Amino acid sequence: MGRTNGGVVLVYDPLGRLFQVSSSGGPTTRFLYDGDALVAEYVSGAMTRRYVHTVGADVPMFWWNILAGQPSSSTHAGAWSLAFSRPR
């Protein structure tokens, strides 16, 4: 399902989550989810952001801006340590 707004095309998946944002003059951004939680953003096929949620949280506790090479936290500095742990 897609919607156009001012030259920007928004595409939603069957569950109603934002899947893709594109425009004629810019790159395409796609969103990856784990259930309802946004876990990653891809621009032109390359991962640009990674998100980490806590159980039951709507807002990411932590995200990593891959292009800038910097972690960001929406809660506290302790969440930054998650940037260096690898999924098992």
Residue, then its C-alpha position, 0 to 999 in steps of 0.5 A: m500500500g503506497r501513498t504520495n504526499g508532495g512528491v514523497v511516496l510512503v509505502y506501508d507493509p500489510l501490518g500498517r508499518l512504514f516500510q519505504v520512503s522515496s522521492s523522485g529526487g532523493p534516495t529510497t529509505r527502507f525500514l526493518y522491524d522485529g515485530d512492532a519494533l523498528v530495528a534498522e534503516y537502510v538508504s539505497g540498500a546500505m544500513t544507516r541506523r540500527y535501533v535497540h529497544t527494551v521489552g515493551a518500549d515504543v521508543p528505542m532506548f539506543w540507536w547507532n547512526i552508522l554514517a556518523g559513526q556515533p551512538s545516541s541514547s534516548t535514555h542514559a549513557g549506560a545504553w551506549s555499551l550496547a553499541f559494542s555487543r554483537p547479536r548471538 
